[in-house]
């Protein structure tokens, strides 16, 4: 089997459903392995019945719930999903303080407070997570929040970017824990180091690629 045939097989065996949840339309990802049926859910911000419907459609077993950062639109439904699946919730520890402000966050955006969110395990750069044969490398990318992370699947050349990078834009830095200096360091030092063909799944809005953003994103193009 050639490298390209193997890469194609990896992509074919990955179940990846992306759909917007909640009033702020956060992109929730369900990633599963067609063979083992093991899965992870990334950023279940709301609409957990819809999440569970897709999990059931593919006959998946959720092994972990991964939160890219502790804003309510990304983490608001995590405890409901944990209760339904028994899967642990993972978050970078630098966002624990932000998570304690979840009720205040709910008031800011006019959402019902979800109550206490309990984190089962901290994740950061150097950690790897698996959904069956599909492995993600955790990249700590502070800037939008102190604890923002991205998940990079090297075999599939796919990046779940949270609110660090968007098509044509980057994450806002004017909320608690935000830093323009840090997000630019994360983008130039970590995110843009990935291959141009890497498909980027932002926290909101349409998909893009690293190459497209390197060439045309007004925040990233070098003048």
MOTAFEN-V116615 format. One record per residue. N is the residue number from 1. RES is the residue in one letter. SS is DSSP state (H for helix, E for strand, - for the rest). OMEGA is omega in degrees with one decimal (NA if undefined). Layout:
N,RES,SS,OMEGA + N,RES,SS,OMEGA
This chain:
1,X,-,178.9 + 2,X,-,178.2 + 3,X,H,-176.6 + 4,X,H,176.2 + 5,X,H,179.2 + 6,X,H,179.6 + 7,X,H,178.0 + 8,X,H,179.6 + 9,X,H,177.7 + 10,X,H,-177.9 + 11,X,H,-179.1 + 12,X,H,-176.4 + 13,X,H,179.5 + 14,X,E,168.5 + 15,X,E,177.5 + 16,X,E,176.6 + 17,X,E,179.3 + 18,X,E,-179.2 + 19,X,E,-178.3 + 20,X,E,179.0 + 21,X,E,173.4 + 22,X,-,-176.8 + 23,X,-,179.2 + 24,X,-,172.8 + 25,X,-,174.1 + 26,X,E,176.3 + 27,X,E,174.0 + 28,X,E,177.7 + 29,X,E,168.7 + 30,X,E,-178.4 + 31,X,E,-177.8 + 32,X,E,177.3 + 33,X,E,-177.4 + 34,X,-,-177.2 + 35,X,-,-175.6 + 36,X,-,-176.3 + 37,X,-,173.7 + 38,X,E,-173.4 + 39,X,E,167.2 + 40,X,E,175.1 + 41,X,E,-177.6 + 42,X,E,176.5 + 43,X,-,174.1 + 44,X,-,-172.7 + 45,X,-,-175.7 + 46,X,-,175.7 + 47,X,-,-174.1 + 48,X,H,175.6 + 49,X,H,176.7 + 50,X,H,176.8 + 51,X,H,-177.7 + 52,X,H,177.8 + 53,X,H,178.5 + 54,X,H,175.9 + 55,X,H,179.8 + 56,X,H,-179.6 + 57,X,H,-178.4 + 58,X,-,-179.7 + 59,X,-,-175.5 + 60,X,-,172.6 + 61,X,E,-177.2 + 62,X,E,-177.5 + 63,X,E,178.6 + 64,X,E,177.6 + 65,X,E,-173.2 + 66,X,E,-179.4 + 67,X,-,-178.2 + 68,X,-,174.7 + 69,X,-,-165.3 + 70,X,-,170.8 + 71,X,-,-170.6 + 72,X,H,-177.2 + 73,X,H,178.3 + 74,X,H,-172.9 + 75,X,H,-169.5 + 76,X,-,-178.7 + 77,X,-,-172.6 + 78,X,H,-177.9 + 79,X,H,176.0 + 80,X,H,179.1 + 81,X,H,176.7 + 82,X,H,179.2 + 83,X,H,-176.9 + 84,X,H,-172.7 + 85,X,H,-175.4 + 86,X,-,-177.6 + 87,X,-,178.5 + 88,X,E,177.3 + 89,X,E,-176.7 + 90,X,E,-178.8 + 91,X,E,174.4 + 92,X,-,-172.7 + 93,X,H,179.1 + 94,X,H,176.8 + 95,X,H,-179.6 + 96,X,H,-179.8 + 97,X,H,178.2 + 98,X,H,-179.8 + 99,X,H,179.3 + 100,X,-,178.7 + 101,X,-,-171.3 + 102,X,H,179.0 + 103,X,H,176.7 + 104,X,H,177.2 + 105,X,H,179.9 + 106,X,H,179.3 + 107,X,H,-179.4 + 108,X,H,-173.6 + 109,X,H,176.5 + 110,X,-,178.1 + 111,X,-,175.5 + 112,X,-,179.3 + 113,X,-,-176.8 + 114,X,-,-175.3 + 115,X,-,-176.2 + 116,X,-,174.7 + 117,X,-,-176.9 + 118,X,-,-179.9 + 119,X,-,-178.0 + 120,X,-,-177.7 + 121,X,E,174.9 + 122,X,E,176.7 + 123,X,-,179.1 + 124,X,-,179.9 + 125,X,-,-177.6 + 126,X,-,176.7 + 127,X,-,174.1 + 128,X,E,177.6 + 129,X,E,-177.4 + 130,X,E,166.1 + 131,X,E,-172.8 + 132,X,-,-179.0 + 133,X,-,-175.7 + 134,X,E,-174.2 + 135,X,E,177.3 + 136,X,E,171.9 + 137,X,E,178.2 + 138,X,E,176.8 + 139,X,E,176.5 + 140,X,E,-174.4 + 141,X,-,-177.7 + 142,X,-,178.4 + 143,X,-,172.9 + 144,X,-,167.0 + 145,X,-,179.5 + 146,X,-,-174.2 + 147,X,-,-179.4 + 148,X,-,174.8 + 149,X,E,167.9 + 150,X,E,175.2 + 151,X,E,-179.5 + 152,X,E,176.6 + 153,X,E,-172.8 + 154,X,-,-178.5 + 155,X,-,-178.5 + 156,X,-,-175.4 + 157,X,-,-176.8 + 158,X,E,-179.6 + 159,X,E,170.2 + 160,X,E,-164.5 + 161,X,E,-174.3 + 162,X,E,179.8 + 163,X,-,177.3 + 164,X,-,-177.3 + 165,X,E,175.7 + 166,X,E,171.9 + 167,X,-,177.6 + 168,X,-,-177.7 + 169,X,E,176.0 + 170,X,E,-178.7 + 171,X,-,177.9 + 172,X,-,-176.4 + 173,X,-,-176.2 + 174,X,-,176.8 + 175,X,-,-179.2 + 176,X,-,-179.6 + 177,X,-,-178.1 + 178,X,-,178.9 + 179,X,-,177.6 + 180,X,H,179.5 + 181,X,H,-177.6 + 182,X,H,-178.4 + 183,X,H,177.4 + 184,X,H,175.3 + 185,X,H,179.3 + 186,X,H,-177.7 + 187,X,H,-176.0 + 188,X,H,-176.2 + 189,X,H,-173.8 + 190,X,-,-172.2 + 191,X,H,-177.9 + 192,X,H,173.5 + 193,X,H,-179.7 + 194,X,-,-178.7 + 195,X,-,-178.7 + 196,X,-,-176.5 + 197,X,-,178.9 + 198,X,-,175.8 + 199,X,E,-178.1 + 200,X,E,173.0 + 201,X,E,-178.4 + 202,X,E,177.8 + 203,X,-,177.6 + 204,X,-,172.0 + 205,X,-,-171.4 + 206,X,-,175.8 + 207,X,-,177.1 + 208,X,E,174.1 + 209,X,E,176.8 + 210,X,H,-179.0 + 211,X,H,179.0 + 212,X,H,-178.0 + 213,X,H,178.1 + 214,X,H,-175.6 + 215,X,H,-167.8 + 216,X,H,-179.2 + 217,X,-,-174.6 + 218,X,-,178.7 + 219,X,-,-171.4 + 220,X,-,-179.8 + 221,X,-,-179.6 + 222,X,-,-178.9 + 223,X,-,NA
